[in-house]
């Protein structure tokens, strides 16, 4: 615990494991089987508890509550459930994150380099990739999957078991009750497909030839009037040589809730 900075009013219970250069602010509470990696910063009045592992460089701003029991009536106090958080995530003020449930596989997992803006919530059994942004007051219900580089606008609610695809964007105040395809832009209540996430695709430096292929694929899949099976077949025949197109096809084929 060399070079750690812990405020005199903070409570660190026995069993907590701290890396190096950890800082813990006033009135923070860290308890349970918690591991904080190197360079983690826990702000004032935060609570970190449960069976929680936090990677290097994560930041928790005032009032964040991380690892508290899942908000599920089936959860019992004796259940051993876990929260696994990767490196360099930012959790702003009053963010809440719950571990998994026994029914859901016992784990909530968060990747690296994500930004969780103030008052956003990650429920039990969620899986979040890397480089995502959840804006203020985003609410993820249980068992939600967010793939890498997704951006979710403020005050958006996402239904249980829904998936949000790679490099997609959801407009603020949306109600998402079905899967959001990779590379897409959706918005509304209920959320509906508006087209490609053009700004995100350009920022990701996806080649122009691939951008045109994605435009063509989306036109076939969502604007041709073909049923899903026939539309997927046509895209596979015409465009399936690109990994980006394969990602879209596989996502739609494995959808259980349907596509927004």
C-alpha positions, -999 to +999 in steps of 0.1 A: +000+000+000+029+023-007+021+059-018-016+055-011-035+086+000-065+077+023-084+104+041-087+101+078-125+099+077-126+071+051-135+036+062-115+007+047-125-027+061-103-057+066-101-078+036-099-050+011-069-052-012-053-019-024-028-015-052-003+014-053-010+051-057-046+046-046-065+076-033-096+074-012-115+106-003-134+119+027-162+097+042-158+070+015-165+034+025-147+004+009-158-029+023-162-066+015-140-086-009-129-055-029-097-052-049-087-017-061-059-017-088-031+007-090-039+044-095-076+041-086-092+072-072-123+069-050-140+102-043-157+116-013-188+098+000-184+069-024-193+033-014-174+004-030-185-031-017-193-067-024-171-091-044-158-063-067-125-061-087-115-027-101-088-023-127-059+002-129-067+039-133-104+039-126-119+071-112-150+073-090-165+107-083-185+118-053-214+097-042-209+067-066-221+034-052-203+004-068-210-032-061-241-029-039-265-059-040-285-064-073-319-049-073-336-082-080-361-099-056-346-133-063-312-122-049-304-135-014-278-122+010-259-154+009-254-154-029-219-149-040-221-126-070-194-105-086-186-072-103-155-071-126-144-036-138-115-031-162-090-003-165-094+034-169-131+038-165-146+070-153-177+069-130-191+104-124-212+116-095-239+092-081-233+064-107-246+030-094-233-004-106-246-037-093-230-072-095-246-102-112-272-126-100-270-164-096-297-168-122-278-146-147-244-162-143-232-142-112-212-116-130-216-080-142-186-071-164-173-038-176-144-034-200-120-005-202-120+032-211-157+038-206-173+070-194-204+067-171-218+102-167-236+114-135-265+093-122-263+066-148-271+030-136-257-004-146-280-032-133-272-068-126-257-092-152-249-064-177-219-068-200-203-036-212-174-035-237-147-009-242-147+028-251-185+033-245-202+065-232-234+064-211-246+100-207-264+114-177-293+093-162-289+064-187-305+033-171-295-002-181-319-029-169-306-064-160-288-086-186-281-058-211-251-061-234-234-030-247-208-036-274-176-016-279-177+021-288-214+026-283-228+060-272-260+062-253-277+096-250-289+110-216-322+099-200-323+067-221-337+035-207-328+001-220-349-030-215-338-062-200-318-085-223-315-059-250-282-055-269-266-024-282-243-030-311-207-019-319-202+017-328-239+025-325-255+057-311-288+061-293-304+095-291-313+111-257-346+103-240-350+071-260-369+039-249-349+009-262-368-023-260-352-042-289-316-047-301-297-018-317-277-029-347-240-022-350-231+011-367-266+023-364-283+055-351-316+050-333-338+075-315-373+079-301-399+063-278-399+035-288-365+037-303-365+033-341-337+030-366-328+064-382-299+052-403-261+048-400-241+064-372-223+084-398-204+107-375-192+077-354-182+058-385-161+087-398-145+092-365-135+055-364-117+060-398-137+033-415-127+034-452-151+050-476-156+018-496-168+001-464-190+030-456-207+026-489-211-011-483-227-004-449-251+020-466-261-006-491-265-033-465-287-011-443-309-002-474-314-039-481-320-049-445-343-021-434-357-003-465-361-029-492-394-044-480-379-079-479-385-101-449-355-106-426-345-140-440-345-128-476-328-095-468-300-113-449-295-137-478-292-108-502-267-090-481-247-122-476-246-128-514-236-092-523-216-078-494-204-105-470-167-102-478-162-073-453-159-079-415-181-049-408-209-065-429-204-099-412-207-082-378-241-067-388-253-100-402-243-120-372-258-095-348-292-097-365-291-135-369-285-139-331-311-113-320-337-127-296-356-094-289-358-082-325-342-052-341-352-016-332 
